Amino acid sequence: MVNWEYVVVWGLYLLAGYGITHIWWRMTRSVRQIELRKLLRGTLVVMIFTPWFAGESTSHYAPAFLVLVFDLVFVDTTGEYNSGYALLASFCLMLVILGALQLRKR
């Protein structure tokens, strides 16, 4: 059974994420270096749209950076920060994609 409140909250989060991304795209238009502009835009997309498991449950997701902040602030410091690994993997994938686009451009 689907918890409709969970789906609605994720829908609102994605809509707000799209709005923030749109504003960031417009703000970074003035950056003259194309590579830096793409890196800034990609970093924001990774930070906003990378999901991770929320708490002990594997049935609910939350933004990975929020899970990481929560783990760093409220959870024992000896714990595993898997959401940080997910963010790192997403960031590395973004760098690979940007590198492939740069090579393709040449």
C-alpha positions as a printed Julia matrix, in Angstrom:
106×3 Matrix{Float64}:
  0.0    0.0     0.0
  1.3    3.46   -0.92
  1.34   6.18    1.69
 -0.09   9.11   -0.29
  1.35  11.71    2.06
  4.83  10.36    1.31
  4.19  10.59   -2.44
  2.78  14.12   -2.16
  5.74  15.3    -0.07
  8.21  13.85   -2.59
  6.27  15.48   -5.41
  6.46  18.85   -3.66
 10.16  18.32   -2.97
 10.86  17.52   -6.64
  8.86  20.57   -7.72
 10.8   22.79   -5.31
 14.06  21.17   -6.46
 13.17  21.97  -10.04
 12.47  25.58   -9.05
 15.79  25.91   -7.22
 17.6   24.3   -10.15
 15.95  26.71  -12.58
 16.99  29.69  -10.46
 20.55  28.31  -10.14
 20.73  27.84  -13.92
 19.83  31.49  -14.37
 22.29  32.61  -11.68
 25.18  30.68  -13.25
 24.55  32.05  -16.73
 27.0   34.86  -16.0
 29.88  32.44  -15.27
 32.16  32.81  -18.26
 34.05  29.51  -17.99
 31.79  26.83  -19.42
 33.46  24.01  -17.49
 33.02  25.8   -14.16
 29.42  26.62  -15.0
 28.66  22.96  -15.77
 30.44  21.84  -12.6
 28.42  24.26  -10.45
 25.17  23.19  -12.06
 25.98  19.49  -11.79
 26.95  19.81   -8.13
 23.6   21.39   -7.29
 21.7   18.68   -9.18
 23.65  15.95   -7.35
 23.03  17.57   -3.97
 19.31  18.06   -4.52
 18.28  14.95   -6.44
 20.36  12.1    -4.94
 18.07   9.97   -2.74
 19.06   7.65    0.11
 17.32   5.45    2.65
 15.73   7.41    5.49
 16.66   5.88    8.82
 16.57   2.13    9.38
 13.75   1.59    6.89
 14.57   0.71    3.29
 11.07   1.57    2.12
 11.35   5.35    2.5
 13.84   7.65    0.86
 15.07  11.14    1.67
 17.56  13.48    0.01
 21.02  12.08    0.66
 22.52  15.37    1.81
 19.77  15.76    4.43
 20.34  12.21    5.64
 24.07  12.92    5.84
 23.53  16.14    7.82
 21.14  14.34   10.16
 23.66  11.53   10.67
 26.48  13.97   11.35
 24.48  16.05   13.83
 22.3   13.56   15.67
 23.8   10.08   15.26
 26.87   8.66   16.98
 30.06   9.76   15.2
 31.29   6.17   14.87
 28.38   5.25   12.59
 28.54   4.59    8.9
 27.64   7.46    6.64
 26.35   5.57    3.63
 24.47   8.6     2.34
 27.83  10.35    2.05
 29.09   7.46   -0.07
 26.0    7.78   -2.26
 26.67  11.49   -2.69
 30.31  10.8    -3.49
 29.35   8.17   -6.08
 26.81  10.53   -7.65
 29.38  13.33   -7.73
 31.96  11.04   -9.36
 29.38   9.93  -11.94
 28.62  13.57  -12.66
 32.35  14.24  -13.17
 32.63  11.28  -15.55
 29.64  12.53  -17.54
 31.06  16.06  -17.71
 34.45  14.66  -18.77
 32.85  12.54  -21.5
 30.92  15.58  -22.74
 34.13  17.59  -22.79
 35.95  14.88  -24.77
 33.04  14.57  -27.16
 33.09  18.31  -27.73
 36.73  18.18  -28.92
